[in-house]
Amino acid sequence: MKVMEYLGADVQVVWVVDPETRTVTVHLPDHSARTLQSDDILTAPGVLDTFSATVSTLFEGIPPGHSSQPRQTRKITTQW
């Protein structure tokens, strides 16, 4: 899986976004992982210190049950 490649390259956090389940799995360098649900808050301390969003905001405008094919790109902006 690409996650291990990224973590092996010293990436500090990897988010795997699943539009079908509307979840985000957060992977860390210690190989721990936590899956966040719709109402959970997604953050990246030490990487994007000012970023904070509920998981549900990532899926706004995407109908429930939407397949990940074709892929959609969603830009998230933060204030620095």
C-alpha positions in Angstrom: 0.0 0.0 0.0 1.2 3.5 -0.8 0.7 4.6 2.8 3.8 2.6 3.9 5.8 4.1 1.1 4.9 7.6 2.1 5.6 6.9 5.8 8.9 5.3 4.8 9.9 8.5 3.1 9.5 10.4 6.3 6.0 11.8 5.6 4.6 12.9 9.0 0.9 12.0 8.3 -1.1 10.3 5.5 -4.8 10.7 5.1 -6.7 8.1 3.2 -10.1 9.6 2.2 -12.8 7.1 1.3 -15.8 8.8 -0.3 -17.9 5.6 -0.2 -17.7 5.2 3.6 -17.2 9.0 4.1 -14.3 8.3 6.4 -10.7 9.5 6.6 -8.1 7.1 8.0 -5.1 8.9 9.5 -1.8 7.0 9.4 1.2 8.1 11.5 4.9 7.2 11.4 4.6 4.8 14.3 2.3 2.8 12.0 -0.8 3.6 14.1 -4.0 4.4 12.2 -7.3 5.9 13.3 -10.4 6.1 11.1 -12.4 9.3 11.5 -16.1 9.4 11.0 -18.4 12.2 9.7 -18.5 14.2 13.0 -14.8 13.8 13.9 -12.4 16.6 13.5 -9.5 16.2 11.1 -6.3 17.9 12.1 -2.6 17.6 11.3 -0.6 19.0 14.3 3.0 19.7 13.5 2.3 19.6 9.8 -0.7 21.9 9.1 -1.0 23.5 12.5 -3.9 25.8 11.6 -5.9 23.2 9.7 -9.1 21.8 11.3 -12.2 20.5 9.6 -15.0 18.0 10.3 -14.7 15.0 8.1 -18.2 15.7 6.7 -17.0 19.0 5.1 -14.7 17.0 2.8 -17.8 15.3 1.3 -20.1 18.4 0.9 -21.7 18.4 -2.5 -20.9 14.7 -3.1 -24.1 12.6 -3.0 -24.2 9.7 -0.5 -23.1 6.4 -1.9 -21.0 8.1 -4.6 -18.4 5.8 -5.9 -14.8 6.9 -5.9 -14.7 6.4 -9.7 -14.3 8.8 -11.4 -12.2 10.5 -8.8 -13.1 14.0 -7.6 -10.7 16.5 -6.4 -11.6 18.8 -3.6 -9.5 21.8 -2.6 -9.4 22.7 1.0 -8.0 26.1 2.0 -6.8 27.2 5.4 -5.6 30.6 6.7 -1.9 30.7 7.6 
